[in-house]
Amino acid sequence: MSPVPRLLRDAAAKAPQRPAVVIDGGPTLRYAELLARSENLAAWLAGRGVRRGDRVVVRAAGGVVHFDACLAVAHLGAACVPVPATMAEAAVARLVEDARPALGLSDAGGATALRRSGLETLVADSADYRAAVSPRQPDTTQAPSSPPAPGDTVLISYTSGTTGDPKGVCLSQATVARNAAMTERDQGFGTHEVYLSATPLYHASAGLRIFTMLHGAHTHVVLPRFSPEGWLRVVENKRVTSTIAVPTQIQRILDHPEYDPARLKSLRLLVYGAGPSTRSLILRMRRELPCGLYHGYGLTESCAVVCGFDAADHQALTGPDDPRLGSVGRPLPGVEVRLRRPVGGDAAAGEVGEILIRAPKLMSGYWGNPAATAEALSDGWLRTGDLATADGDGYLTLAGRSKDVIISGGVNLHPAQIERVLVGHPGVAEAAVFGVSHPEWGEVPVAAVRPEPNADPPADELANLVGDELDRRSRPRRVVFVEDFPRTATGKIRRSDLPLLLD
């Protein structure tokens, strides 16, 4: 599999004047320009001592700097380490201490925290930055010491830390290149795809598209700050053909007074994921969006999507009682999935088991953490910590994370199964279930519920609904109503913060 720089050079040779990066409200870079910038910045970095195997941090809310950083370090065989723009300064310092980068790249807003962590930082749009991405004089530049290899780590993406301390996931040049080819094939990219990122580029689901766009010389449009009206305007004006969105974004788009399906006539595919979707929202998307739908499942450790519920699967849904509604689909070609029982052996159809993945695009390991790597990777299989059931045709439905399992009186209760029952109530928009300690049972389930607008579902009615559809032990002992949940930057519910809702 070709290293990233070769993919970039091939794209620039194929379509040198095609827009490669389009920043809403900012610049447009064509492929010839993107290649030149990345090579110039790579030479500048080499002149500052960055070598093969080193790390370079990038911290920016959005914009060209992410593309510059990811592609420039690829020329050197070094790795880009995205840091969330929303991360607190103390957390930034801990991440920098863990990654031990050679230097940092940032926008103006991200520089202070990096510099306070002791890191030399080049700030985008500064005179120094403009000089770094411009051709250098021979006596002030330095060529890479050796060309990159497919096995070189090109991206270290730290997990969100919703269930524990973040870990740096190492993805090689070959891994991101394989992911590009598999994504292009599975999601049916056209001859000239125009892809929109409206989620942060420091998150793997959007950031990996920096590499995916190279496989076919596609155009990557970036909406730096999401808003429903901005999303609608960009899709319409830039003739976007595919995009990814989290469920909370889709809900806001469909509810916006300026929403009109006619504005999305260029859009052929909307990929959704990175969090649970209610059955009612999925059916509403199918009814109101004039494009195909794709529900993807994957992890940073699997270099994004490994299972897909594609447009044909969505069209085949028969209604709100279809058992495949909410499924994450079947493994992509080239991906193997097993569901393993807690006591060993493969789970039977309909039985909950942990998802294990074997694929040609798994992580190399966790940065500087061999113990965690050994725990996650065994005999070529990735232990995901996610739980699911599978039907007779191999369609997977998530049942939660193994770390989220509530053990009540020795019985395993799966929050995702309880949540699916709760969101089946017409008055419930979203639900999150978690365990609290109990002197007799060890743990019991508690439900946090976000009601539909103008709805007021009774707590006992919701609890009884779970008891009737699942079992008495799964019945929430308490129901807490919230206006919204604590969330990560990508819209996922931050489960580690759910117990704070009881305070």
Disulfide bonds with the S-S distance in Angstrom:
none
